[in-house]
Amino acid sequence: FICRAFAYDRVTKRCHWLSFNSLTNGVRKKQDHAFDLYEKKDYVRNCIIGKGADYKGTISVTKSGIQCQAWNSMIPHEH
């Protein structure tokens, strides 16, 4: 189990661990004032640090819509 986020229930004052976050496909996005959602930065960040070896974001296309080259691939371009 990988905890990607947790929701704090204000009524019961309990935390609920979540294996998904707001960026996961199929997640219903409905605001609930009884819960506060806290997401781990590593699973919602879309930035590259260093050479990108530890990239955990969700972006896989360029601004113009071209599919990104895999980090472990040297084709079509060398790093």
Secondary structure, 3 states (H helix, E strand, C coil): CCCCEEEEECCCCEEEEECCCCCCCCCCCCCCCCEEEEECHHHHCCCCCCCCCCCCCCCCECCCCCECCCCCCCCCCCC
